[in-house]
Amino acid sequence: MSRVAAIDLGTNTVRILVADANGEGGYSPLFSSQIVTRLGQRLHETGSLAPEAIKRTTEGIAKLIKRAESFAPFSLSITATSAGREADNTGTLDAMIRAATGHGVKIISGDEEARLSLKGVLLAIEEDDFILIDIGGGSTEFILGKDGSPVKVYNTNLGVVRLAETYLTKHPVIEKEYDNMISEIDRVVDEAFNHLRDGEKYILVGTAGTITSLAAIAQDMADYSPARINNFKLTDEMVESSRLKLSVMTIEQRSRIPVLQDGREDLIIPGLAIVQSVIKRFGSSQMVVSDYGLREGLIMELMEK
């Protein structure tokens, strides 16, 4: 079938994309949407997906599929990442989603997630050789891409949901808690740097909700525009400016920022901390931003089958 739909079931966000093959090796998007369900709520503490998180996520997926119905028929794939890999009760999640939608959930490895994210990013970024940083709710992947292929991959547990729940108890942010979080982030980013380095210097490319939100905030967007996000150069100075403003805000104050999606108000802090740590450790001054990522990579994979 030339019309396909992919759902990226993340630790924090569920994203859907419906598209047609365009006959030129790419696709034409018909419908896209996303919703924050925080599937990985307290997963790092309990090892299980919380019943209320499973319920929210199942309802969210059903709602997204309902919104996409006007574009049916299409072949649909639901793909889970970090939370699906870690939880000991993903069978329950799969059963509930299958009962509600008629579709099961496929869980992919960290390496497969990295490969597909790179595949999606390459549709938007005007480079072939770069280090891709994919900041998720439960994990962050570091991918060294050369000539459009992943050469080295380093998977970490630097997820923004995990970090927010582990280190940040209050907003505005408590300085000591932020410093403790930064120490852990710097340690893991240093490991990633040592794993990926090969003597060459690469541009940094970032994808996923944290980075795209920071790019939108830096441009003072009133409404989110993917066209203004792809290939935007997010500098360390921009991220630091956002840190100074956001860290002294309450959750309610952050919720008034037009381009900060509901459910990201606490997660933007660990996210920007990861971005700053990566830019510093990899010896850069900026990160090129991609609105495209895993969801778009999944679409391309489905098109090729």
N, C-alpha and C positions, 0 to 999 in steps of 0.2 A: 504493500500500500504506500502511495506517495505522500499521503498525509499522516503525520505522526505527532505524538504528544509525549513529552517527557516531564516527569515530576521528580525534582531533586528534593529528597526528604532529608533535610539537614538536622543538626542538633538543636538549632534555634529556629530556622526558617524553612518553610515549604514553598518551593517555586515550581510553577508550571509554564511550559511553552508548547504551543501548537504551531506547526509549520508545514508548509508544502515544499517538496523538492522543486528547485527552480530550473533544473536541466543544465546547470552550469557547474555542478559539483558543490553547490551550496543550497541554501534554503531561503524561503520567503516566510517571515514570521506572520502569523495570523492573530494570535492571542497570547498574551503573557500576563502573569499576575503572581503575587506572592503573599504569604501570610506568616506572621510570627506565631509559633505554637510552643516554643521552648520544650521540645520533646526530651531533651537531655537534662531537664530540671533535677538537680541533686543526684544525677547518675554517678558522678565520681565518688559520692559518699556511700551510696547504697548498692551500687552494681546492678540496679534494676531500673527500668523505666517506670515512673510513677503512674498509677492508674489514671489520675487526673490529666497527666501529660499525654498519655495514650488517647484518652477521650478527646482532648483538645485537638490533637493531631489528626485523629480519624475524622472528626467533624470538619476540620480545616481542609483536608484533602477532598472530602465529599463536596464541600462548598466550591472548591476550585474546579473540580470536574463538572459540577453543575453549571458554573459560569461558562465553561468551554463547550457546552453541549451544542450551541448553535453552529459550531464548526465541525460537528460529527458528520459522518463516521471517521474515526482515526484509530490508528494502532497506538495504544498507551503503554508506557513503561514507568513503573515507580521504583526509584533507586534510593536506597538508604546508605548513609556514610558512617561517620564516627559513632554516633549513638547506637546505630544498628549493629556495629561491630562489637561494641563493648558490653551491651546489656545482656543479662542472662535470661531475659523474658521477651526476646524479639518475636518468638512464636505467638505470643499473645497479641502483639502489635500487628503482625501479619494477619492473624485470624480476624481481628476487629476491622481492619481496613478491607480485607477480602469480603467480609460480610456486608460492609457498608457500600462498597463500590464494585465488587465483582473482580477486583484486581489484586494480585498478591504483590509482595515487596521483595525486590532483589537487593541483597546486601553486597557491596563491593569492597575490596581491600583498599588499604591506603595507597598502594602503588597504582591500582586501577583508577582510583579517584584522581591521583596526580596526572596520570596519562590523559584522562578525559578532560580535566580542567585545562591542561595545556592545549588540547585539541580545540576547545572552545575559545580560549584566549587568542589563539593564532588567527581566528576569524576577524579580530578587531585590532590587533597590535601590528604596527608597521616594522616589526623586527623579527628575525629568525633565531638569533642567539641571545638568550637572557636568562636571568634567574627569576623564576616565578614564585611568589609568595601567596598562598591561598589560605586566608585566615578564616577559619570556621568557628562554630560554636563549641565543638569538642576537640578539635585538632587544628594544627597548622601544617600545611605541606610546603616544603621547599623543593623546587624542581629546577635543575639545570637543564635548559633546553638548547639544543644545537641543531640547526637546519630543520627545525620543526619537530624534533623528536626528543623525548626525555632521555638524558644521558645518565644523570644521577638524581635520586629522589631521597629526601630525608623527611620522615614522618615524625611529628612531635605531638605532645599532648597540650600544646599551648592553645587551647580553645577559649574563646572569650567568655562563654558561659561558665566553664570550669574556673577560670581565673576570677571572674566577678564573684562567684559564690564562695570561693576559697579565701580571698583576700579583702574584699571591699564590703564593709558592714554598714557604712553610712555614706550619704551624699548630701552636701558637698563631701568630697573625698578627704579622708584623714591622711595626712602626709606620711605618717609612719606606715600605715597599711599600703599606701602606694609604693613607698620605698621597698617594702618587703616583696611586693609583687614584681617590681622592676628587677630586683636581684634574681628572682627565679627566671624571669623572661630573658635577661641577659645571659644567664648560664646556658639555657637551652639554645638560644640564638647563636652563642659561641660554638656549641657543638655542631649546629647546622653549618656554620661557616667552615669549620674545620673539615667537615665531611664533603662539602661541595667544592672547595677551592682546588684549582688546578693550575695556578700560576697566572691565569688570565683575569682580566677585569671585565665584568659584564654589567649591563644596565639591569636595574631592578624593575620588575613588573608586579603589580599587586592586583588581586581580584577578590571578590566577595563583599558582603554588605558593609563591613567596617570601613574598608578602603574607599568604596564608592560613596559612602556617606561622608567621609572626610573630604573627598574631592568636591562633592556637592556643597558642603558647608563652606569650603574655601572659595567657591565661586558665588557665594551668597544666592544660591538658587531658591526661588520661591516654589518652583515645581521641578521635580526630578526629570532630567533629560539625558537619556543614555548617549545621545550624539555628542553632548558636551563632556561626557565622562570618559569615553574611549580615547586613549592617547593623551589624556590630560596629565601634565607633569605636577605631581604633588610634592612640594619641597618640604624639607625639614622645618623651615621657618613657618610654613603654613600649618604644619601639624603642631608645632610648639604653640602657635597662636591659638589654635583650637583647644589645646590642653589647658592653657591658662584660663580660657573662658569657661570651658565645660567643667573643669574640676571644682570650681567654686559654685556651681549651680546645683540646685536640688533636682530630683527626678522630674518633678512637675515643671520646673523651669525649662529643662531640656526637652520636655514633651512639646513645648511651643515652637521648637525649631521645625520649620515646615518640611525639610527634607530628611529629618531623622525619624525613621519609621517607628511606629508604636511597638514597644517591646525591646528597643535597642538603647533606651535611655541610660541604662547602667552599663551596657556592654561596650559602648563607644570608648569608655575610659581604658579598659585593658586592650582594646583594639588599637587605639592610637599609641599606647605604650609599646606594643609589639612593632608597629610601623617605625617608631623612632629608634628602637633598639636595632632593628634590621638595617635601617639606613646608616646608622652610626657604625655598626660592626662590619658591614660590607664595604665601608669606605666610600659611600656615595653621599649625595646631597639631595637626592630626590628619588621618587618612584613613579614610573609610568602606570597609569590606572586603566584597567579593563572592566567594563560593565559585563562583558561576556566571561563565562567560566564553565563550570561543570554542566549546568543545564544545557548550554549550547553544544558542548561536547557530546552529551547524550543524544541530542537531536541528530548530530552528524553521524554518530554511530548507528542510530536507527535507520537513517537514510541509506547507509551503505549496505544494510542487510538485504 
